Amino acid sequence: MLSLKSLRVQPRALALILLLVFAAHNAAVADDNRNHLSQQLTEALERHGGKSAFQLPSSRDYSAIPQDRVNNPITAAKVELGKLLFHETGVATATASLERSETYSCATCHHAAAGFKAGITQGIGDGGSGFARRGAKRRLAKGMNPDAEDGHPTKPDFQPVTSPAALNAAYQDVMLWDGALGNANGSVNSSAANLLTVGPPNANVNKFGLPGLETQVLAGTRVHRLNFDEGSILQSNLKYRRLYENAFPDGTGYIPSDSNVTDEALGAAKAIAAFERTILANRAPFQRWLKGNRTALSSKQLRGALLFFDRDKANCVACHTGPALSSAVNDEDKMFFNVGFEDLNTRKKHILGSVSKEVSRGRGNFTGNPDDDYKFKVPQLYNLADTKVFGHGGSFNTIKQVLRYKNRGIPQRNTPNMASEFQPLGLNRRELDDLEDFIKTALRDPNLARYQPKKLPSGNCFPAADFKSALDLRCW
């Protein structure tokens, strides 16, 4: 008979061998469990169109990205131009103050570090100061007055609601929380009462017949005091002139006769929108799992995903669907919901301005239909872990808070038209933890910085270039 002595195995070595055996056994059990959960999730997704219904394409696979193939097909030239203009602080010259000129950009309120959101409750463009980590410390510059009349030199440009993410925006038909921007053929906005009156005066942005993303950029460049017209950096900078000519060799497209939008402004908007359509969280663990990497998700994340897609459990997919896990496209009844979220809390000192009845009314203010009152667009769910602002009124600071709220099913404010889907979920603590891990970790693309340029043709700092921001960003 063999003995420890004959094998000359020391007790410590034997203990180590046993530990390794147990570890290998536990790893095999864990792998089996994960494989079983993966199979369950695959079967659950089949009930919602299969894995392909939730896959985000490569950012360079332009043909696979939703777009207006007639009025603004995505091209490499447009994306290159749009990427630079999106981050370019040199276009910020429509401010009332020379001191504030060239200090902000589109990316100031939609930057990679915050999941292409603002990083603060209300994005601040013109009149903001500072940036810090993920934009979290951007504040009003000295002398700015949020209560000043529109057009006054001290009136800053800030958002009346939280900034929606530009991430995965290609999968949204109309834009803004109330869906007021966008009027492409077949749009859900075609019969809205205020369709042609939204946006900056005399621009008539919804008359261009463009999708929501192009329309939003077109309106936003004017609202947020950016300049692409004669005398701007788009004409004065040789690289921008060359990029613009490459992007639009045959012109920029239709402009309504009663719109004061210029060819250059339309071209810039289309280029920026083309770039934004390529900002996709396609390297998130869930996306890697969808594309065949079975080890991309942990067992906990797989359990959370099963809750997300299970009609009899959390059923988050009832509202958050498609590749972006956002609102359904071209189905108004599934795009806008009232789940009782509170408006901006103006009692808090960091909240700017006031909340108008029009903003509070949400979708109903745009459509003119009382049945749409207090409904807001379903947001996408990727990279939520990069910010601490959730809901149109920023009434939540963590993903866990939102999940607990949805689990209880008790509204923050009682208003008409509450969604029938807003019901207590009955999830226990472990289930909530699993669901949180799926949303927080499995849906987070770890490298959104790849969508930022290394430098700008202007040489300016970005995404903001005021003195305090330059210090915060170490841009020198």
C-alpha positions in Angstrom: 0.0 0.0 0.0 1.2 3.5 -0.9 1.9 5.8 2.0 2.7 9.5 2.4 6.2 8.4 3.4 6.7 6.2 0.3 5.4 9.0 -2.0 7.6 11.4 -0.1 4.8 14.0 -0.2 5.1 16.6 2.5 1.8 17.5 4.3 2.0 21.1 3.1 2.4 19.9 -0.5 -0.6 17.6 -0.1 -2.7 20.4 1.3 -1.8 22.5 -1.7 -2.6 19.7 -4.1 -6.0 19.2 -2.4 -6.7 23.0 -2.6 -5.9 23.0 -6.3 -8.2 20.0 -6.9 -11.0 21.7 -5.0 -10.3 24.9 -6.9 -10.4 23.1 -10.2 -13.6 21.4 -9.2 -15.3 24.7 -8.1 -14.1 26.3 -11.3 -15.7 23.5 -13.4 -18.9 23.8 -11.4 -18.9 27.6 -12.0 -18.3 27.1 -15.7 -21.1 24.6 -15.9 -23.4 27.1 -14.1 -22.4 29.9 -16.3 -22.9 27.8 -19.4 -26.3 26.8 -18.2 -27.2 30.5 -17.5 -25.9 31.5 -20.9 -28.1 28.9 -22.6 -31.1 30.2 -20.6 -30.4 33.7 -21.6 -30.0 32.7 -25.3 -33.5 31.1 -25.0 -34.9 34.1 -23.3 -33.6 36.4 -26.1 -35.2 34.2 -28.7 -38.6 35.4 -27.4 -37.5 38.9 -28.2 -36.1 38.4 -31.7 -32.8 36.6 -30.8 -29.3 37.8 -30.1 -29.1 39.8 -33.3 -32.0 42.0 -32.2 -29.7 43.5 -29.5 -26.3 43.6 -31.2 -24.6 46.9 -31.9 -22.6 47.0 -35.1 -19.0 48.0 -35.5 -18.7 51.8 -35.5 -17.0 51.5 -38.9 -19.6 49.3 -40.4 -21.6 52.2 -41.7 -24.0 50.1 -43.8 -25.3 48.4 -40.6 -25.9 51.7 -38.6 -29.4 53.2 -38.8 -29.3 56.4 -40.9 -31.1 58.5 -43.4 -29.6 56.9 -46.5 -31.1 59.5 -48.8 -30.6 62.8 -47.0 -27.5 62.0 -44.9 -25.8 58.7 -45.6 -22.9 58.0 -43.3 -19.5 58.4 -45.0 -16.0 58.3 -43.6 -15.4 61.9 -44.7 -18.5 63.1 -42.7 -17.6 61.1 -39.7 -14.0 62.5 -39.7 -15.3 66.1 -40.0 -18.2 65.5 -37.5 -15.9 64.0 -34.8 -13.7 67.1 -34.9 -16.6 69.6 -35.0 -18.4 67.8 -32.1 -15.4 68.4 -29.9 -14.2 71.7 -31.4 -14.4 74.7 -29.0 -13.3 77.0 -31.8 -16.8 77.0 -33.2 -18.2 78.6 -30.0 -18.2 82.2 -31.2 -21.9 83.1 -31.0 -21.6 84.1 -27.4 -22.3 87.6 -26.2 -18.9 87.8 -24.5 -15.5 87.8 -26.2 -14.1 86.4 -23.0 -16.3 83.3 -23.3 -15.7 82.8 -27.0 -14.2 79.4 -28.0 -14.6 77.9 -24.5 -17.3 75.2 -25.0 -18.4 72.6 -27.6 -21.0 70.0 -28.2 -18.9 67.6 -26.1 -19.0 69.9 -23.1 -22.4 68.5 -22.3 -22.0 65.2 -24.1 -18.5 63.8 -23.4 -17.0 60.4 -23.4 -16.0 60.3 -19.7 -19.7 60.6 -18.6 -21.1 58.2 -21.1 -21.7 61.1 -23.5 -23.9 62.8 -21.0 -22.9 66.0 -19.1 -21.7 64.6 -15.9 -23.8 67.1 -13.9 -27.5 67.5 -13.5 -27.8 70.3 -16.1 -25.3 70.7 -18.8 -23.7 74.1 -19.0 -22.1 75.4 -22.3 -21.7 79.1 -22.7 -21.2 80.7 -19.3 -19.8 77.6 -17.6 -16.5 77.2 -15.8 -14.4 74.3 -14.8 -14.7 70.6 -15.7 -12.8 68.2 -13.3 -13.4 64.5 -13.5 -16.2 63.5 -15.9 -17.3 67.1 -15.9 -18.7 66.8 -12.4 -17.5 70.2 -11.2 -18.6 72.4 -14.0 -20.4 75.4 -12.6 -21.5 78.9 -13.7 -18.8 81.4 -14.3 -18.7 84.4 -12.1 -21.2 87.1 -13.2 -23.6 84.7 -15.0 -27.2 84.9 -14.1 -29.5 82.0 -14.9 -32.6 84.1 -14.3 -31.6 86.8 -16.8 -33.8 87.4 -19.8 -33.0 85.4 -22.9 -30.5 87.4 -25.0 -29.0 89.2 -22.1 -25.1 89.0 -22.0 -25.2 87.4 -18.5 -27.7 84.6 -19.5 -25.8 81.3 -19.6 -26.6 78.4 -21.8 -27.8 75.6 -19.6 -30.2 72.6 -20.0 -33.7 72.9 -18.6 -33.7 69.1 -18.0 -30.8 66.6 -17.7 -28.7 66.0 -20.8 -29.7 62.8 -22.7 -26.8 60.7 -23.8 -25.5 61.0 -27.3 -24.3 57.4 -26.9 -26.2 54.9 -29.2 -28.4 57.8 -30.4 -28.6 56.2 -33.9 -31.3 53.9 -32.4 -33.7 56.7 -31.7 -36.2 58.1 -34.2 -36.8 61.4 -32.5 -34.8 63.4 -30.0 -35.1 65.3 -26.7 -37.0 64.0 -23.6 -40.3 65.0 -25.2 -39.3 63.7 -28.7 -39.9 67.1 -30.3 -37.1 67.0 -32.8 -37.3 64.9 -35.9 -39.7 64.7 -38.9 -38.4 62.1 -41.3 -40.8 60.2 -43.5 -43.0 58.0 -41.3 -41.9 59.8 -38.1 -44.1 59.6 -35.0 -44.1 63.4 -35.0 -46.0 63.9 -38.2 -49.3 64.9 -36.5 -47.9 66.7 -33.5 -49.6 70.1 -32.8 -46.3 72.0 -32.4 -44.3 70.1 -35.0 -43.2 73.2 -37.0 -42.8 75.7 -34.1 -40.1 74.0 -32.0 -36.4 74.8 -32.2 -34.7 78.2 -32.6 -36.7 81.1 -34.2 -36.7 81.2 -38.0 -34.7 78.0 -38.4 -37.8 75.8 -38.9 -35.7 72.7 -38.2 -38.6 70.2 -38.4 -39.3 71.4 -42.0 -36.1 69.8 -43.3 -37.6 66.3 -43.1 -34.6 64.9 -41.3 -34.4 62.2 -38.6 -34.3 63.2 -34.9 -30.5 63.2 -34.6 -29.8 65.4 -37.5 -32.6 67.7 -36.5 -31.4 67.9 -32.9 -27.9 68.9 -34.0 -29.2 71.4 -36.4 -31.3 73.0 -33.7 -28.6 72.6 -31.0 -25.9 74.4 -32.9 -28.1 77.5 -32.9 -29.5 77.1 -29.4 -26.1 76.5 -27.9 -24.4 79.4 -29.6 -22.1 77.7 -32.1 -21.2 79.3 -35.4 -20.4 77.6 -38.7 -21.4 80.5 -41.0 -19.2 82.9 -42.9 -16.1 83.9 -40.9 -16.2 80.8 -38.6 -13.3 78.4 -38.2 -15.1 76.2 -40.7 -14.0 78.7 -43.4 -10.8 80.1 -41.9 -9.1 76.9 -41.0 -7.5 75.2 -44.0 -8.0 71.7 -42.6 -11.6 72.2 -41.9 -12.2 73.7 -45.3 -10.6 70.6 -46.9 -12.6 68.2 -44.7 -15.9 70.0 -45.4 -15.3 69.9 -49.2 -14.5 66.1 -48.9 -17.6 65.5 -46.9 -20.0 67.4 -49.1 -18.7 67.4 -52.7 -22.2 67.6 -54.1 -23.7 70.1 -51.6 -25.4 69.7 -48.2 -29.0 69.2 -49.3 -32.4 70.7 -49.1 -33.1 73.9 -47.0 -36.7 75.2 -46.7 -37.2 78.6 -48.3 -38.4 80.1 -45.0 -35.5 78.8 -43.0 -32.5 81.0 -42.2 -30.2 78.0 -41.8 -27.1 78.3 -44.1 -25.5 75.6 -46.2 -22.5 75.6 -43.9 -24.6 75.2 -40.8 -26.6 72.3 -42.4 -23.4 70.6 -43.5 -21.9 70.9 -40.0 -25.0 69.5 -38.5 -25.1 66.5 -40.9 -21.5 65.8 -40.3 -21.8 65.9 -36.5 -24.9 63.7 -36.7 -23.1 61.2 -38.9 -20.3 61.0 -36.3 -22.8 60.7 -33.4 -24.4 57.7 -35.2 -21.1 55.9 -34.9 -20.8 56.5 -31.1 -21.8 53.0 -30.1 -21.1 51.0 -26.9 -20.2 48.0 -28.9 -17.4 46.8 -26.7 -19.5 46.4 -23.6 -19.3 42.9 -22.0 -23.0 42.2 -23.0 -22.2 43.0 -26.6 -19.2 40.7 -26.5 -21.4 38.0 -25.1 -24.0 38.5 -27.8 -21.3 38.1 -30.4 -20.2 34.7 -29.1 -17.8 35.3 -26.1 -19.5 33.1 -23.5 -17.0 34.2 -20.8 -17.7 37.9 -21.2 -20.4 37.9 -18.5 -20.2 36.6 -14.9 -22.9 34.3 -13.5 -24.2 37.2 -11.5 -24.5 39.4 -14.6 -26.2 36.5 -16.5 -28.7 36.2 -13.7 -29.3 39.9 -13.9 -29.8 39.7 -17.7 -32.3 36.9 -17.3 -34.3 39.2 -14.9 -34.0 42.0 -17.4 -35.4 40.0 -20.3 -37.9 37.8 -18.4 -41.5 38.9 -19.0 -42.5 37.3 -15.7 -39.8 39.0 -13.6 -38.3 42.5 -14.0 -39.3 42.6 -17.7 -37.2 45.7 -18.3 -37.2 44.8 -22.0 -40.8 45.8 -22.2 -39.6 49.5 -22.4 -35.9 49.2 -23.0 -35.4 47.2 -26.2 -33.3 47.0 -29.4 -29.5 47.3 -29.7 -29.4 50.4 -27.5 -31.9 49.1 -24.9 -33.8 52.3 -25.5 -37.2 53.1 -26.8 -38.8 51.2 -29.6 -38.6 53.0 -33.0 -41.7 54.3 -34.8 -44.1 53.2 -32.1 -45.2 56.1 -30.0 -47.0 54.0 -27.4 -43.7 52.3 -26.6 -41.4 55.4 -26.9 -42.9 57.6 -24.2 -43.9 56.7 -20.7 -44.9 58.3 -17.4 -43.2 56.5 -14.6 -43.7 59.3 -12.1 -40.1 60.7 -12.1 -39.9 64.1 -10.5 -38.8 67.3 -12.4 -35.7 69.2 -11.5 -35.7 70.1 -7.8 -35.3 73.8 -7.9 -35.0 73.9 -4.1 -31.5 72.6 -4.5 -28.9 75.4 -4.8 -27.0 73.8 -7.7 -30.2 73.6 -9.9 -30.3 76.5 -12.4 -33.5 78.4 -13.4 -37.0 77.2 -12.9 -39.1 74.4 -14.4 -41.8 75.7 -16.7 -45.2 74.0 -17.0 -44.3 73.3 -20.6 -41.2 71.3 -19.7 -43.0 69.5 -16.8 -45.8 68.5 -19.2 -43.3 66.5 -21.3 -44.6 64.9 -24.5 -48.0 66.4 -24.1 -46.7 69.9 -24.5 -45.4 69.0 -27.9 -48.2 66.9 -29.3 -51.0 69.0 -27.7 -52.7 65.8 -26.6 -53.5 65.7 -22.8 -53.1 61.9 -23.0 -49.4 62.5 -23.6 -49.0 64.7 -20.5 -46.0 63.8 -18.2 -44.7 61.2 -20.6 -41.0 61.3 -21.4 -38.8 59.3 -23.9 -37.3 56.0 -22.8 -33.5 56.5 -22.5 -30.7 54.1 -23.6 -29.0 52.1 -20.8 -25.4 51.8 -21.7 -22.6 53.3 -19.6 -24.9 54.5 -16.9 -22.1 53.7 -14.5 -20.2 56.8 -15.8 -22.6 59.3 -14.4 -24.6 60.1 -11.3 -27.6 61.7 -13.0 -30.7 59.7 -13.8 -34.2 60.7 -15.0 -35.2 63.8 -16.9 -35.1 65.7 -13.6 -32.0 64.1 -12.2 -34.0 62.8 -9.3 -31.8 59.8 -8.8 -28.1 59.6 -8.2 -27.4 55.8 -8.6 -28.6 52.9 -10.6 -29.5 51.1 -7.4 -31.9 54.0 -6.5 -33.7 53.7 -9.8 -34.0 50.0 -9.5 -35.4 50.2 -6.0 -37.9 52.8 -7.2 -39.0 50.7 -10.0 -39.2 47.7 -7.7 -41.5 49.5 -5.2 -43.7 51.0 -8.0 -44.6 54.1 -6.0 -44.3 57.3 -8.1 -42.3 60.3 -6.9 -45.1 62.5 -8.2 -48.7 61.5 -8.8 -49.8 62.7 -12.3 -52.3 61.6 -14.9 -51.3 59.0 -17.6 -49.2 56.8 -15.3 -47.8 53.9 -17.4 -49.6 50.6 -16.8 -46.1 49.0 -16.9 -45.1 50.9 -13.8 -46.0 48.2 -11.2 -44.2 46.7 -8.2 -41.7 44.1 -9.4 -41.4 42.0 -6.3 -37.7 41.4 -6.7 -35.7 40.4 -3.6 -32.4 41.9 -2.6 -30.2 39.4 -4.4 -32.2 39.8 -7.6 -31.9 43.6 -7.4 -28.1 43.2 -6.9 -27.9 40.9 -9.9 -29.9 43.3 -12.1 -27.8 46.2 -11.0 -24.6 44.3 -11.9 -25.9 43.6 -15.3 -26.8 47.2 -16.0 -23.8 48.8 -14.2 -21.1 46.5 -15.4 -22.2 44.3 -18.3 -23.6 47.4 -20.2 -20.5 49.5 -19.7 -18.2 50.0 -22.7 -14.8 50.5 -21.0 -13.2 52.6 -23.8 -15.5 55.4 -25.0 -12.4 57.6 -25.2 -11.7 56.1 -28.6 -14.4 58.4 -29.9 -12.4 61.5 -29.0 -9.9 63.1 -31.3 -6.3 63.2 -30.2 -6.2 66.9 -31.0 -8.2 69.6 -32.8 -7.2 71.5 -36.0 -7.6 74.7 -33.9 -5.2 73.4 -31.2 -7.8 74.3 -28.6 -8.5 72.4 -25.4 -11.6 70.2 -25.4 -14.3 69.4 -24.4 -14.2 72.8 -22.7 -11.6 75.5 -22.9 -12.3 78.2 -20.3 -9.4 78.9 -18.0 -10.6 76.7 -15.2 -11.4 73.8 -17.5 -8.0 74.1 -19.1 -6.5 73.7 -15.7 -8.7 70.9 -14.7 -8.0 69.0 -17.9 -4.3 69.9 -17.8 -4.6 71.2 -21.3 -1.5 73.2 -22.0 
